[in-house]
Amino acid sequence: MSADAIHGRDPLPRFCAYAALRNLRFFDPFLVLFLLADLRLDYATVGLVIAWHKGLIALFEVPLAVIADRFGRRRTLTTAFALSALAMLTLFGAARLADPLIPVLAALALYAVGEALRTGTHKAIILDWLTRRGERGRKVDVIGTARFFSKTSQGVAALAGGAIVWLGGQYAPLFAAAALPTALCALLVAGYPRALDEDGPAEKAPAPRSEGAALGRRLRALARPGLLAVLVPSILFESQIKLAASWLQPALAQGVADLDLTVAGGIGAMLYGGWHLASGVLAGGASLLSGRLVARAGGPERALTLAHGLAALALGLTAAGLLGDLLAPGLVVMLGLAALQNARRPIFIAAVDDVMDPRWRATTLSVESQARAALHAVTAAAVGFAAEWGGLGAGFGIMAALVAASAIVSARAAKGETKPRKA
């Protein structure tokens, strides 16, 4: 396809199809349960396994994002999904072995490479595509709409995953089921216009004289005024919200068990999946309200601060409830937290696009993702050990404290102490 394809039909349907396919990862709401039940690991070991996966993403994120920016985002993203599909099939097979831990770690390493190649790359494609079309003003609405499909699909995948676990009695088949839509996503991205593998005419950077010069350019791009003020709160916020969703899995499974239902091989799997469906639908709907949140809060900086403060409160209440053996309030609060996260994300993407160097979009977004993965890895291990000896409430307390820190940093930026300036 030629560059003319970029200026032809509206790209939004493709972005929505991508979002829906990408999130048909049926195993996501069950990953911790897979490690606890199918592999019989304890909380501390589960925390270390999660840290292994996220730590590798952090290690590879930025170097692979530079490859995406320099050698083609479309080609890179296609490769990412092919590797992820292979990793999912490997996880499915590894769980059938007598000693599966090493093969599972190897599969998660392969999955980490795929995720490191993927993260930030498609958002960079969206921003690039809209820039080429002269439609940058649509970025919040386009990203928000795609996120609606993403999170709704994620909720549907959770319910379908519950049906698979109910019928099969194991979590491992979820990985095999997820490999097909992942492979289809690779084919979808491969059909994007080939011109997206090249820099846009307004974004073409002069060829560096050396690798050292290229590194200097990337560092200067990351040092643009106001960029860190946007990135740091997001790193604190997103890393802990993602981690909280993982560690809520055993608490939710325990809540189902308290109703005398079982998850693996029982009707409790549908109740468990139904909760995640509700979470996904609420999250998807909330992503369409990003523009209204900005208007109500009085600007993107204040909207981000509000989101971080409410999230800290939600995690604090969840931690208190778990420490007091009151699970129900935490589950309700976490539904709201998923919605809040997804209303916030398009606002963040638009805000960071205002201050980052457009020539290094994938790199900049992957710096945020890499830092999130690194903090996620460190906190995952800490939460695992805290949960092993102090219960899940202690682990949620750690996450609540870090999100509270994100609210403080975000509030300083909103007040103008580190307020970003538009490029």
N, C-alpha and C positions, 0 to 999 in steps of 0.2 A: 504494500500500500504506500502511496506517496504522501507527502506532507499535506496535500489537498484534503486528505481524509480528516485531518485535524480540524479543518474549517468547515467540514460538512455537517453531518447529523450531530445532534446533541450527544455528548459523551456520557451523560448521566445514566442512561440505562445500562451501559457497559459497567460503569462503576458500581451500580447497584447489584448487577449479576455477580461481579467479582466479590462484593461484600457478602452476599448470601452464600456463595460456594465456599469462600474462605473459612467461614465460621461453622460449617457442618463438621466440626471436630467433636464427634459424639463422646469422646473420652474425656474432654476437658473437665466436666463437672464431677468426674469419677476418678481422676488421676491419683489423688491421695488415697482414696479407698482401694484402688488397684494396688498401690504399694503396701498398704496396711493389710489387706485381706488376701489378695492373690499371691503376693510375695512374702507376707508375714513379717514385715519390718516394724520396728517400734518407732515412736514419734521422733526420737533423736536421729535415727538413721534416715527416716523420711525427710527430715529437714536437711540433712547432708546431701541426699540425692537431688532434692530441689535446688540446693545451692550449687551442686555440680552442673546441672543443666543451665541455670541462670548465669553462673560464673563464666561458662564457656561462651554464652551469648555476649556477655560483657567483653570478653577477651577479643572476640572476632568482629564485633559490631562495626566499629569505625573503619578498620582496615577494609572490610568487605563493602562498606558504604562508599568508600573512595573508589573502589573498583566499579560499583554501580554508576557513580557519577561520571567516571572517565571512560568506561567501556560499554555502557548501555544499560539503562534501567530496565527496559523491557526484557532484554536477554537475561539480565541478572535475576529478575523476578521469576521468569520461567524456570530457570535452574533451581531457584529456591524451593519452588513447589515440587519439582521432581525429587529433590533430595528429601523433602519432608514426607512425601508419600512412601519413599523407600524406608525411611526411619519408622513410620507407623507399621509397615509390614514386618519389620524386624522386631519391634516391640511385641507384636502379636505372636510371632514365633518364639521369641525368647521366653515368654511367660510359660511356655510348655516344657521348658528344660528343667532338669533336676536342680541345677544351680544357676538360676537366671540372673543374679545380680550383675555380674560383669557384662553379659550381653545387653542387659537393659541399660547399663551405663554407657556402653558403646552406641546403642541406638539413640539415647538421649543426646550424645555428643553429635551424631549426625543430624539430629533434629535441630540442635542448637545452631549448627552451620546454616541450615535452611532458614531458621528464624532470623539469624543475623543478616543474611542476604535480603530477607523480605522486609524487615522492620524499617519503616521510614521511606522505603523505595516507592511504594504505591502512592503514598501521600505526595511525594515529590512529583510523581507522574501527573497526579491530579492538578497540582499547582502549576506545573509546566504547561499542561494542556490548556488550562484556563488562561494562562498568561499569553500563550500563542494566539488564542482566539480573542484576546482583548476583553476577557470576562473575569478579571480578578475580583470584581465586586461580588461575584457569586460564591466565593470560596466557603463562607460559613454555611450557606444554604446547601451547597453541593456536598460538602463533607458531612453535614448533619443528616441529609437525606440518605447518603450511602451508609452512614452509621446506623440509621434506623433499620435498614435491611440487614446490616451486620448483626446487630444485637437481637433482632427478632428471629433471624435464622439461628443464632446461638441458642435461644430459648427453645425453638422447635427441635434443634439437635439434642438438647438435654432431655426433652420428653421422649424422643425416639430412642435415645440412649437408655433411658429407663426401661423402655419396652424390650430392648435387646438384653439388658441385664435380667429382667424379670423372666424372659423366656429361656435364656441360656444359663443363668445362674453364675456367670463369671463376668469379669470386667474386661478381660483381654480381647474378646471379639470386637469391642468398640474401636480398637485401633485398625482392624482390618476394614471395618465399615467406613471409617473416615478416610482411608487411602484413596477411594474412588473419587469423591468430590475434590480432593486435593489435587489429584492428577488432572481432573477436568479444569481446575483453576489454572494449571500450567498451560493447557491448550488455549484457554480464553485469553490469557495475557500474551501468548505467542501471536495472537491475531490482532494485537494493538498495532497502530501505525508504526512502521519502522523508523519514521522520523523522530520518534520519542527516544530513540537511542542516541540522539545527537543533541548538543546544546542548541537552545533557541537562539535566533539571531541577536536578540537583545541581551543574551546572557553569556555569550561566547567569551571565554577568558583567554587572554594572550597565552600562548604556549610557554610554559616555564622552561628556563634554560637548564634546569637540573631538578633532580628529586628534592634536593634541599630547598630550591625555590618553590616547588610545589607545596612542600610542607609548610613553608613560611606563609604562603597564600592561604592555606587552610587554617593556620593558627590565627591569622589576621581576620579571617572570616568569622571565627568563633569569638573574637575579641571585640566585635562590633558593639557600639554603645547600647546598653539596655538588654542585650541578649541574655546574659547570665541571670538578670533579674526575672526574666520569664522562664528560663530553663530550670533553675534550682528548685523553686516551689513545685514545679511539675514532677521533677525527679523524686522528691520526697513523697508527694501525693500518690502518683501512679504506682510506684513500687509497692507501697503498703496496701493500696486498695486491691491490687492484683493478688498480693500475698494473702490478704484477709479472705478473699474469695476461695482460695485453695484450702486454708485452714478451717473454713467454715464447714467443709465437707464432712469430717468426722462428727462435728457437733450436730449437723443436720441428720446424719445417719443415726445418731444416738436418739435424737428427737423422734424419728420414725420408729426406732426400736421401743421407745417408751410407750408407743401406741400398740405394742405387741405385734408389730409388723417387721418384716425383714426386707432388706434392700436387695441383696444378692439372691436371685431366684425366687423373690416374693413380690407381692403386690405393692410392698413398700417402695420398690424401685420406681413405680409410676408416681407415687406421692412425692418422692424425692425429685424425680424429673419434672413433675408439675410445678414444684416450687421454683426450679430454675427456669421453667417456661415463663412463669409470672415475672420473674426477675428480668428475663430477656425482653419480654414485651414492654415492661415499664421502662427499661433502659433504652430500648429502641424508640419508644414514643418520646422520651425525654430529650433525645438527641435532636428532635425536630423543634424543640423549644429554646435552643441556644440563643437565637436572636432576641427572643422575648426576655430571656434572663439578662442579657446585656443591657437591654432598654430599661428594665426594672431596676437593675443595680446602678445604673448611671454610668456605664462604660465597661469595657472588657476587663480592666485591671480590678475594679471593684467586684465584678461578677466572679472572677477567679478567686478573690479573697473570700467572698461569701461561700463559695463552694468548698474551699479548704476548711473554713471554720466549721461549717455544718458537718463535714466528713469527720473531723476530729471529734466532734460531739457524738456522732453516731458510733464511732469505734469505741469511744470511752464508755458509752452506755452498754454496748455489746460486751465489753470486757467485764463491767460490773455485773451484768446479768449472768455471765458464765461463771464468775467467781461465786455468785450466790445461787448457783444451780437453777437459774431462771432463763431457760433457753428461748421461750416464745418471744419476749420483747426484742431480743437480739436478732431473731429471724425477720421480724417486721422491719426493724431499723435497717438491716442489711438490704432489704428490698429497695428501700428509699435511697440507700447509698449507691446501689448500682445505677439507679436513675440519675442521681446527682453526678456521678462520674461521667456519664455519657452526655449529659447536657453541657458539661464543662469542656470536654475534649475538643469539639469544633472551635470553641472560643480560644482555646490555647493554640491550636494550629493556625488560626487566623492571626493571633497576636504575635506568634513567633515568626510568621511569614512577613510581618511588617518590619521586622528588625534584622532578619538574617540575610546573608548574601545569597541571591537567587541562583548563583552559579554552583553553590554547594548545598543545595536543599537537602538531598538525601544524606549527605555527610552530617549536616547540622541536626536533622531530625534523628539520625542514628546516634549522635553524641548523647542526646537526651535519653534515647532508648538504652544505650550502652550503660550510662550511669544508673538508670533505673534497674537494669539487670544486675549490675554489680551490687547496688544497695539491697535489691531483692535477695540476692544470693547470701549476703552477710546476715541479713535479718532472718531469712528462712532458717538458717542454722541456729541462730539465737532463739527464735521462736520455738523450734523443735525441741531444744534442750529445756527451755522454760516450760513448755507444755508437758514434757516427760516428767518433770519434778514438781511443777506448780499448777498444772492444769491448763486448759486452753485459755482460760481467762487471763492468766499471767502473760501468755503470748500475745493476746489481743491488746493488753496494756502497753506492750512495747510498740506495737504498730500505731496505737492511738497517740502516743507521745511524738512519734516522728511526723504524723500528719498534722499535729498541733504546731510543730516547728514549721511546716510548710505554710500554715496560715499566718504565722508571724512574719515570715519573709515576704509573703505575698502582700500583707498589709503594709509593710514598709515601702514596697514598690508602688502600691496604689496611692500612698500619701505623697509620692514624689521623691522619696529619699533615694530610690534606685529606679525611678520611673523610666521605662524604655522610651526611646525616641524613634520616630518612624524614619526608615531609611530613605 
